[in-house]
Amino acid sequence: MALGVPRFRRNGQGSSTGDLPTQTTQGSSTEDLPTQTTQDPSFALPEAGGVAARPEPLVGRPPAEPEGPSTVGVGPYRLAFRRLRRNKTALFFGAVFIAIVIVCVLAPVYSHDVAHIGPNVTNPTGTVNGKSVLSTSGVPIGPTFTAHYFFGADSDGRDLAVRLLYGGRTSLIIGGIATIIIIVFGTLVGLLAGYFRGVVDAVLRPLMELIWSFPPVILGVAVGTALALGGIGPIKGNSIFIPAFIIGVIYIPYLGKPIRGEVLRLREMDFVDAARVQGMHPWRIMLSEILPNATSTIIVFIPMMLATSILLEAYLSFLGAGVQAPNASWGTLISDGITYLDTTPSFALIPGAMLVLTVLSINILGDGVRDALDPRAQVKIQT
Amino acid sequence: MSEERNQGAAETQELREAARSLAGTGKPMLEAEHVQLYFPVKKGILVDRTIGHVHAVDDCSIALREGETLGIVGESGCGKSTFARCMVRLLEPTAGVIRFRGTDITHLGRRKLEPIHREAQLVFQDPVSSLNPRKRVGQIVGTPMKLHGVKGQNGVEDRVRELLGRVGLNPEHINRFPHEFSGGQRQRIGVARALAVDPRLIVLDEPVSALDVSIQAQVINLLDDLQDDFGLSYVFIAHDLSVVRHVSDRIGVMYLGKIVELSPAKELYTKPIHPYTQALLGAIPIPDPEENRARERVVVGGEPPNPVDPPTGCRFHTRCPHATDICKQVEPPLAEYPGGHLAACHHPQNVTEEEVTNAGRSPLSPLVAGGLLPNGKEVPVPQADTNGAGGGLAARLKRIAPG
């Protein structure tokens, strides 16, 4: 010391850095000492500290204790998973959603082994239990609760239950593909715009604002109708990939913008500066320092975007701009059934109920996931 | 508290004093020459217009010698952290030159800075935001080693454990996450990360400001020990003088982006020349209330002026109790007083008339400052010398280096 001032060292306790073997067993470092009054070396171990307490490098010193489980940290995701496991409501609706997915995936099995009729097979003259599936005025039959025509028929005499499962499969596939598109590109765009700012941001942000400024349904109907007529390149107009692609692109800004904001906040954090001072490559900073901190936001968005995508698909299909005939989806089934709302209300209500149940269970599961990831967060997410 | 132990402490103290007296005799390790960093202030909806600049660091020069601890103090917002970030090239100055061991690093790219970053590291103020919450301690401390190809004798993990032990943490905690540590422990992790690449220089950006007072002492003692063991040079930034006085060999006082006083640590406390330094010293609480009440204090009221539009002349004149007309018009250069004590003031305090008469203009003075010394003499102002031609800062520093 250049000055003759007393040092801050607490003499009775030895060096602040003297890591005594007794402490290692408690799994704590020196800062916790004052609270452990009985273990404070200044009382219990008067000889242990001392002036020579400059810590020796620990090379060569045998480990004081076998490594216990307490020394392995519990990560934020494991903590979140533990919290989610305690949320029974979320778990229940998660199970409901998984059940819906399994049933829809098994649609071909049901079609082949139970109903014995394909999803797109028209059978206007067919009968079930002696009754015609279509009345003379063309009104389809309601639920029969038998293997054939379990939920009744549609206006062309097709088995509604089979079409419901196939339609669910279509809706879930479109929702899933759209969600993948949203997550991948939304994250990418948000990361790039937020991290590089400047020119990259000046290009990406207006693009996102442009899409954002249209109401999703109107944009979807406009683009969906155009593409359903022409198709894109090798993809035909009636492919289910077209609505999936449209929905994905429409919702990219809905994830991209929050991610961009998150990245703008994170890039000012000191640990990013620390990485920069270490000479880390910008791409690596983005992927290994910033992205892991934005992951919980992304995870929260996954169920939300899935539910929103399935809903938008239903809107578009209902309006005729989504899934094209003869493919079924919940949206097209509701649209088909709406004509018979007074005569055979189950035709429209059953697919509607399936849609509601699916979206509801995803949303409740999503809420649980969000609460688990950030228990202190206020309700703030909006679509 | 045995007597024996106290005696040992005194011996250690003496050894330290001896080591310290040798410090600062080497060549300058880091030189900052007339460094200036202006942040543009932008306004506009679609097209940003620059409507002004924040004068964060305005023409600051400093030289750090091998093994030395240079303290930098000043109020919040005076530019000390920005200056520090310029030194390790986290920020690129808008003007001026930064040299590391004689190499101009002012405008080097990331790849070219790699060897510099191995030697110069940074410790941050906020122990919460300086550690990535998604990474385990082992990754946080080990990543810089991997980036720079530093391998311990028994691999990276072993060296991480060794470092953790060295900074007073339990090496077994290598797999824990930052949220499982207290503030002081996190700051130790930050220190371990800085040490990971075996640096020669560590810039400490308010390393203890966010900590509890008792923990502050522990961390400062740790830093002190590490300096002796590894032969580190420190740039130690703090916003109060009581913290830096214990560690610094020299102290620079900054006000609104300018260095107003630069002096060996002891000198600064015994005879502060600049009124602002006096005010800062007056802000240090004295534990004895009677003594505290009895002393005469220079009290500076108000807030620092807006750094977008700093006052003309001496930047401190708006709050200075000694300010006169000259202070509003002419920016004072850093004048040299005996003992390597520099101060930029037209009305120096605690100096004899003789010292004022003999004072000369320091080459560390801002280029825009006039040549008007406190003794009324006008000396010629040298032209900007940013290419290092004509001896550069190092040669000129020799003249002002304290004996």
Contacts between the chains, C-beta under 8 A, distances in Angstrom:
chain1	res1	chain2	res2	distance
A	1	B	13	6.7
A	1	B	16	5.5
A	1	B	17	6.0
A	1	B	20	6.2
A	1	B	224	7.9
A	1	B	246	7.1
A	2	B	17	7.4
A	2	B	20	5.0
A	2	B	21	7.7
A	2	B	248	7.6
A	2	B	249	5.4
A	2	B	264	7.4
A	2	B	265	5.6
A	2	B	266	6.3
A	3	B	245	6.5
A	3	B	246	7.4
A	3	B	265	6.3
A	3	B	266	5.6
A	3	B	269	7.7
A	5	B	245	6.7
A	5	B	246	6.1
A	7	B	9	7.9
A	7	B	13	7.3
A	7	B	221	6.5
A	7	B	224	7.7
A	7	B	246	7.0
A	8	B	216	7.6
A	8	B	217	3.1
A	8	B	218	7.5
A	8	B	220	6.0
A	8	B	221	5.7
A	8	B	246	6.9
A	9	B	9	7.3
A	9	B	217	7.4
A	9	B	221	5.6
A	10	B	217	7.5
A	11	B	1	5.1
A	11	B	5	6.4
A	11	B	6	6.7
A	11	B	9	6.6
A	12	B	1	5.3
A	15	B	168	7.9
A	15	B	221	7.1
A	15	B	225	7.6
A	16	B	168	6.3
A	16	B	217	7.3
A	16	B	218	3.3
A	16	B	219	7.7
A	16	B	221	5.5
A	16	B	222	6.2
A	17	B	166	7.8
A	17	B	167	6.9
A	17	B	168	3.5
A	17	B	218	7.5
A	17	B	221	7.4
A	17	B	222	5.2
A	17	B	225	6.6
A	18	B	168	7.5
A	19	B	165	6.2
A	19	B	168	5.7
A	19	B	169	7.3
A	19	B	170	6.5
A	23	B	170	7.2
A	24	B	170	5.3
A	24	B	172	6.4
A	27	B	170	7.1
A	27	B	172	7.6
A	27	B	173	7.7
A	28	B	170	7.5
A	29	B	168	6.5
A	29	B	169	5.2
A	29	B	170	5.6
A	29	B	173	7.7
A	29	B	181	7.7
A	29	B	182	7.9
A	29	B	185	5.3
A	29	B	188	7.7
A	30	B	168	5.8
A	30	B	218	6.9
A	31	B	182	4.7
A	31	B	183	7.9
A	31	B	184	4.4
A	31	B	185	5.5
A	31	B	215	6.1
A	31	B	218	7.5
A	32	B	182	7.0
A	34	B	214	7.7
A	50	B	5	5.4
A	50	B	8	7.5
A	51	B	5	4.6
A	51	B	6	7.6
A	51	B	8	3.6
A	51	B	9	4.8
A	51	B	12	6.6
A	52	B	8	6.6
A	54	B	225	6.0
A	55	B	165	6.8
A	55	B	166	6.6
A	55	B	168	6.4
A	55	B	225	7.9
A	57	B	162	5.7
A	57	B	165	6.6
A	57	B	166	5.8
A	58	B	161	6.7
A	58	B	162	5.7
A	58	B	165	3.4
A	58	B	166	7.4
A	58	B	171	5.8
A	59	B	158	7.8
A	59	B	162	5.4
A	63	B	172	7.4
A	65	B	172	7.3
A	67	B	172	6.0
A	71	B	170	7.5
A	71	B	172	4.2
A	71	B	173	5.7
A	71	B	174	7.7
A	71	B	175	6.4
A	71	B	176	6.9
A	72	B	175	4.5
A	72	B	176	7.3
A	73	B	136	6.0
A	73	B	137	7.7
A	73	B	173	7.7
A	73	B	175	5.5
A	73	B	176	3.4
A	73	B	177	4.2
A	73	B	180	5.3
A	74	B	177	7.3
A	74	B	180	7.7
A	75	B	134	7.8
A	75	B	136	7.9
A	75	B	177	6.0
A	76	B	133	6.9
A	76	B	134	6.7
A	76	B	177	7.1
A	76	B	179	7.6
A	269	B	129	4.5
A	269	B	130	7.9
A	270	B	124	4.2
A	270	B	125	7.5
A	270	B	126	5.7
A	270	B	129	4.5
A	270	B	130	3.8
A	271	B	129	6.5
A	271	B	130	5.6
A	271	B	131	5.8
A	271	B	132	4.4
A	273	B	85	7.6
A	273	B	90	5.7
A	273	B	122	7.2
A	273	B	124	7.1
A	274	B	122	6.9
A	274	B	124	6.7
A	274	B	130	6.1
A	274	B	190	7.7
A	274	B	193	6.7
A	275	B	143	7.6
A	276	B	90	6.0
A	277	B	88	5.7
A	277	B	90	5.7
A	277	B	117	5.9
A	277	B	121	6.3
A	277	B	122	4.9
A	278	B	117	6.2
A	278	B	143	6.8
A	278	B	144	4.3
A	278	B	147	5.3
A	278	B	148	7.4
A	278	B	197	7.4
A	279	B	110	6.2
A	279	B	111	8.0
A	279	B	113	6.3
A	279	B	114	4.7
A	279	B	117	4.4
A	279	B	118	8.0
A	279	B	147	6.1
A	279	B	148	7.3
A	280	B	143	7.7
A	280	B	147	6.1
A	281	B	110	7.4
A	282	B	110	7.9
A	289	B	132	5.8
A	292	B	132	7.4
A	292	B	134	3.9
A	292	B	135	7.5
A	293	B	132	7.1
A	293	B	133	6.7
A	293	B	134	5.7
A	295	B	134	7.6
